[in-house]
């Protein structure tokens, strides 16, 4: 520690994860316990991540948090619950912690991608927060259950590669944890295209939509009991064997069923838009043309498609997305992230029945599976030596 009344500033990054077997619905709202298992792919932090700095001080008057340059409430809701869970875990450490859990904390967090737009911002944000707090307090080992208290899907972002969140059976939630199925390096040819149709906040939050689905959707109950268990076993095996055909089939089916549940919810929560449906149609038509699964899509609670595909098809699929959905086909700003080389095939373009939507996609991020949270050096801190944000929006 820097002195007897202050703690060091800890800064971490944490990645986004994209579920291929969806988490939708809680059996316990306060503990955030899901109604079914879920499986996800953690994406590389190089393109999409949350970054968080935390510190504690005996002289701070209250817990405070700044998110993307603006101060947000820190004394209620999921954040307060998450903080309380981490402090409780720290107070139970056998070796004790150098940083007093009675000290108030200052938290500053930023996302380098749109927040609350259906791009798993809360998963990255809470995974990052919990990772930084655990580093601050000296908590080691499995931290997925602590991240879960902030956002359910955050428990998957504390691990890299291919991850399974086990729903668990215990009433206290102690067995509802995430485990890594395989590291990111297990499937080196896997690539991801994030198709951003909207980067504005969605009308119905995931937490509200989820709660309404649990109350009103008969299809959700069927899915949790009959659909998810065999699908999970199948896709886990597909990941282990790097079987893209099976992986793609299950991913598409589970995404479609998830959005059917959103429609079955009363009142319905609509997350996909015309561009979303056109992108999914494009994927199906490409697959039909080749007679195999070249690509697969999944949509979280938002209109933005996440397309999984093998490296050899990235240039082809990317060129079609630009052809049908970019506002300016000559723009070099349409693609972000990892470099790619566009590939066009005239016979495929002529075979497709897709109505172009100019500007339907704002941009496409080319990325790949990646590892979990990372601790950064002091020079990367978002807080100054007084524990205040370096950059504030007026």
N, C-alpha and C positions, 0 to 999 in steps of 0.2 A: 504494500500500500504506500501511497505517496506521503501520508502522515497519519496521525491517530484518528482523524475525523473524516477522512475521505478515502475513496476506493479508486483504483485505476479505471481508465476508460477502456472498455472492451468493445471491439467492432467485429461484426461477422457479416458474411453474405449467406443467403440460403436460396435454393432454386425453386422454380415452379415444378409441380408434378401434374401429369395428365392421366386421369383414370381411364382405363380401358374396361374395367368392371366398375360401374359407378357406385359411389356412396350417395344415397338419397333417402333420408329418413332416419330419425333417431328413436330409439326405444327409451332413452333417458335424456331429457333436455339439459339438465343441470350438469351431468357428467359427460355429456356428448358421447353417448354410446350408440353405435349404428344398428340398424335392423338387419344388415348383411355384411359379409366380407367385401372388400374391394381390392382391386389390383391396379397399380399405376406404373408409369414410366417417369422417372425424374429426368428433367431436361437440363442441359448444360447451363451453368451459371454465366457463361460468357455472353450469352444473348439476353437472358431474362433472369433477373434476380431481385430479391429484396436485400437492402443493406441497412444494418441497425447498429447504433452505438448505445451503450448503456453505462451508467456509473451510479454510485451511491455516495451519500454524504450525510454526516450527522447534522449538518446545518441546513439541509434542504427542508422546507416547510411542508411539502406534500409530494406525492408521486405526480410526475408530469410526463406527457408524451407529445411529440411533434411528428406528424405524419405528412410527408411530402411538403414540408415547409410551413405547415399550419398546425397550431396546437389543437388537440382533441381531448375530450373528457377521459380521465384516467381512473376515476373513482367508482365506476360502475360497469356492468356488462361483462363481456367476455375477457376484456383486458384485465379488469380487477380480479376476476376468477383465476385467470392464468397466473398473474403475479402472486396471488395468495397460495396457489398450488406449488409454485417454485420455492417460495419462502418457507413453506411447510416442509418441503423436501430438504431444503438447506438446513433447517433447524434440527432435522433428524440425523444429520451426518455424524458418524461416530467420531471422526477426527475433528469436528467443528470447522467453522468457516472463519476466515480472516475478516470477512465483510459482515457486519452486523445486519441481520434481517430486520432489525427495527429502524434502520436508516431508510429514508425515502430515496427513491430512484428517479433519475431523469433518463428518458428514452427518446432517441431521435431515429426515425426510420424513413427510408426512401425506396421507391420502386423504380426501376428503369423501364417499366412497361405500364400500360393503363391499369388503374385500380378500379375494382368493382365492375369490370366489363366482361366477366365470364372468362378471365384468363388466370384463374387460380391465384389471385393476389393475396388473399387471406392465408392461403396455405404457405406461401413463401414468407409472408410477413410474420406469422406466428412461429413458424419454424426458426426463423432468424432471431426473433425476440427470445425464445426459450433457449436457443443455442448460446446466445450472448449472456443471458442471465445465469445459465448453468456454469458457463466459464467464469463469470464474476464470482459466484458462490462456491466454486470448486466441486460441483455435482458431476459425477462421472457415470458411465454406463448407459443403459437404455433411457433416453429422454423422450421417447415417442408418446408415452402416456401423458407427460406434462404438456407437450405441444398440442395434444388432442384437446386439452381443456380450453385452449384458445380458439382453435378451429379444427374440426374433425380431420379434414384432409391434410392439415399441417403435420400430423403424425407421420405421414408418408414422406414429407419433404425433408425430414431430418436424416433420411437415408438416401443413398445414391442408387442409380441403376433401376432395376425392376423390383418393385416393392409390393408386399401384401399386408393389408391392414386386417387383422383378425378381429371380428366383431366381439368375440369373447362371450362368456356365459355368466360370469360373476356379477352380482348386483352392484358391487363397489367399483367395477370397471378395471380391476387390477390386471385382468387378462386381455383387455382390449388394447393391444399394442401392434406396432408395425414391425415387420421383419424383412430383411433383404432377401429376395429370391436369387438374384444374380447381380453382379456389379455391371456398370455401364459397359465395360470392356468385353463382356460376354457376347454381345451382338454387335461387332464392329461395323457391319454394313447397314445398320438401322439409321434412317434419317427421318427428320420431322419438318413439315412445312406448316407454320402457324399462319392461318389466313385471317387477317384482321378485317372483319366487315364493319365493326363498330368499336370505337375506343371510348365510348361514353358509358356512364353508369347505367346499369340495367334497371328497369322499372320495378321488377319484383326481385328482392334479394334472395339469395339461396336459402338463408335461414327461414324466411317467411314462406317461400315456396315449399320447402321441405316439410315444415310444420303443417301446412295445409294439405299436402299430399298424404301424410300419415293419418290425418283426420278423415279424409274424404275419398281417397283413391282405393278402390277394390283391387285394381291391377297391381298396385304397389305390394299389397299383401301376398298376392300370387307370385310376383317376381322374387320377393325375399325368400319365400319358402321353396319354390319349385324351379325357378330359372337360374338364380345366381349360384347355388352350390355346384351343379354339374358344369356350368360355364366356367366357374373359377378353377375347378380341377383341370378342365380342358385347356384353358389358356395358360395355366402354370406349366403344364406339360409342353405346350407349344413354345413357350419362352425357353424352357430348359433345352429343347431340341432345335431351337432356332427355326421353327416351322412357321414361315410367314403366312402361308395360305390359311392355316387354322387360326393363327393370331389375328389376321385381318378379318376373317369371317365372324369370329366372336366379338371383336371390337365394334364392327358395324352393327351387328344385331343388338348388342347391349346399349349402344348409343341410341338406336332407334326406339328401343323399349323404354329407355329412360324418358325420352321426350314424349312418348305415348302416355306415360304416367303423368307428365306435366299437363297434357291435354285432358287426362282423366280426372285431374284435380279440380275441385270446385271451390271458388272460381278458378278457371284454368290459368296456368302461368305459361305464357308464350315467350320462349327465348330465341327461337330461330326466326329468320326473316327470309324474304325471297332469294337473296344471295346465298344464304345457308342452304336452301333447298336446291339451288342451281349447282352449287359446288358438290353436294352429295350426288346429284344426278350425273355430273361430269365424272366423278370417280366410278360410279357404276358403269357408265358407258365405256370408259377406258378399259375397265376390267372385262367387260363383255367383248370388246374388240380383240383383246389379247387371249381370251379364253382362260384367264387365270387372274388371281388377285395381284394386280400391279401395285395398288395402293388401297388404303382403308381410311375412313374418317371417323372421328368421334367429336361430339359437341358437348361441352360442359353446359352450365346454366348461362348461356349466352349465344350469340349468333356466329361466333368465330370457330371455324373448323380447324381441327388439328389433324393433319394428314400424315399418317405413318407410311413409309415406303422404303424400299431398298435403294442404296446409293445409285445404282445404275439407271434408275428411272427418274431421278431428281430433275435433271435438265428437261426431260420431256414433259413431266407433269407441271413443272414451274412455267414452261413456255405457254401451256394451255391456260393456266390460271391468268397469266398476263394478257393473253389474247382475248379472253372472254370477260375479264373483270377489272382490268386497269382502266383508269381514266385517260391516260396518255401512254400508248403502247411504246413510245420512244423514251419514256422516262427511265432514268437510271436509279431513281429513288424508290421504285416499287419493291425491290428486294433488299432485305436487311439480313444481318447475321453472317453466316458462313458464305464464302464465295461459291458461285455455281455457274455452270456453262449451259445456256439454253440450247435445247435440241428440238427441232421442228420436224414433223412428219406430215406431209401433205395429205397422204391417203387417210391418215387417222383424223386429221382436221375435217376432211370432207365427209367422214363417216359419222361425225358427232352431230347430235341434234340439241344444241344448247343456244338459247337466246342470249346474246351478249348483254351484260349489265355494266355499262360504263361507270366506273367509280364504285362498283359494288364492293370491291376490296380496296381498302386504303393502302395496305402494304402486306407483304408476306415475309415472315421471319424464317430463315433456313437454319435449323439447329439439329441437335442430335442428343441421345441420352447422355447424362452427365452424373457427377458425383454429388454428395450431400453438402452441408454447410461448411464454410471455411472461415477461420479466424484470420483477420487482417492485421497489419501493423499499425502503430500509433499514428502514422502520417495519414492514414485513411479515415480517421475518426470524423464523425459528423458533429461531435460535441467539442467545444473548446475546453480549456483547462479549468474553467469555472462551471462546467457541466451545462452550458447553454448551447443551443444550436448555432453552428457557424453560418448557416444560410436560412433566413426566415423570409417568408412571403408577406408583404404588407397588405 
